[in-house]
């Protein structure tokens, strides 16, 4: 009889977020949140029971930034996947990003973050910490440029 080794199963997490921009004088300014770990990224968070990805993204945006008024851009949805370690487990995370335009730059930052910035595309690309978030921003900018 063959002995089977038990494999430690990876945990799976699902989150959703929004790439937020504010148009001003023909330029788009993107909202980046400054996380306590020091990195800059978009508003995002875990899906709650019964929530769609879009609902979670909008809820997380409001919770983290106070933004209630946002016009979601149709047909923009991009997923990114990555692995990270939490204690002794490997977590496989999938984050679905949407794109939205806000009418002004008003932000009320939550306790989850230490700050925020509005930056144009080039500045945002330089400020974002993680390559996968830069990829999402590049896709958002390309999408918006093709839509105009």
Buried (B, 14 or more C-beta within 10 A) or exposed (E): EEEEEEEEEEEEBBBBBBBBBBEEEEEBBBBBBBBEEEBBBBBBBEBEEEBEBBEBBBBBBBEBBEBEEBEBBEEBBBEBEEEEEEEEEEBBBBBBBBBBBBEEEEBEBBEEBEEBBBBEBEBBBEBBBEEEBBBBBEBBBEBBEEEE
